[in-house]
């Protein structure tokens, strides 16, 4: 029997505000436990929350960026459940009247485009964090994160493979970062994903029983967990067993899912309108003002890179995956580098040395990289020397011209100076010269290599090839 996979994602994006959603406490990460708290986010009796306007603005931005409907009338609700890191015994969220609905994004998998629907987006507060003691059966509660503003983005069950889920997750992550409303740091928990997955016989319209994979914090783990769950559910169905609706956790060390608890439904949370917060009424003029402030988004920037810089699709996709990387590329070109050369260097040399770190942490500025590539283009240094200089730039942050001068790496292009060395090499290698003249033209690489050794890599390769060709033809 063939099965169809059905996947829907719920993404929690921590909004990049300086203060929490209903109070003035800081949202900065890494503070000592329970120091970014106050009576409001701790839910003390008699306190009243006040909505952070920036949270509403950021939610509208994401809605507009995903072609969604902005509900000008929306409302907060209380989501009731009890857990040690939830001091109020409920979470202030949105239920039947969310701020955003009916959006979409386009993804590409294996060269095929597909539109994934977004059911809704709603604003809510985050819960705290439990810190488990490795030595004793104890857990500690850190409430710094309580009240941090979240935007929950709920997709339609439109994804049919873990690869599509991965692409959708990547696309939303990029949009959030382009809008500069979420830092997207999965290690710090500011971008988290819950995945709902079920299987059904191919051709069946009714959905199968789903399981939920909870709080996955890396793109790799999301895809791996979904791939495992597809295999697990398929094996159970083929054996005639039932799928249990439950919440699962992914164990990356054992590469398998583990049961966490039975899956709750909406009625289990006993939602009701929050009596402490009035409904939100948004002026359409404000929505239009926000629309005008939107930056160029990933898809639009990708298409512009292809047309304006004549980059191939592959380059444009890589460079525009991150707003900072795309900006770095454009500034490198503005500094004088040719577009394709800048693209090649950024995708190979730069990204390799960054080893997954953000380009904003790079010691080599876009202006410095542009200057380095100009030096290659005008013949001041060779491409090989440029790579050596670049590695030194990554270590020290020094300008390329300074390093080239300090280490005496200026390319030798003087024909008279190189001709003497070329003639010496030809005289010292009679058998290779004979073979070259007999048709083994690949030996040109050998001769140029000998010259590079003598000049410590500083000989101009173009001039070297011209001189050897002329002398060997004589």
Buried (B, 14 or more C-beta within 10 A) or exposed (E): EEBBBBBBBBBBBBBBBEBBBBBEBBBEBEBEBBEBBEEBBBBEEEBEBEBBEBBBBBBBBBBBBBEBEBBEEBBBBBBBEEEEBBBBEBBBBBBEBBBBBBBBBEBBBEEEEBEBBBBBBBBBBBBBBEEEEEEEEEEEBBBBBBBBBBBBBBBBBBBBBBBBBBBBBBBBBBBBBBBEBBBBBBEEBBBBBBBBBBBBEEEEEEBBBBBBBBBBBBBEBBBBBBBBBBEBBBEBBEEEEEBEBBBBBBEEEEEBBEEBEEBEEEEEBEBEBBEEBEEBEBEEEBBEEBBEEEEBBBBEBBBBBBEEBEBEEEBBBBBBBBBBBBBBBBBBBEBBBBBBBBBBBBBEBBBEBBEEEEBEEBEBBBBBBBBBBBBBEEBBBBEBBBBBBBEBBBEEEBBBBBBBEEEEBBBBBEBEEBBEBBEEBBEEBEEBBEBBEEEEEEBBEBBBEBBBEBBEBBBBBEBBBBBBEEBBEE
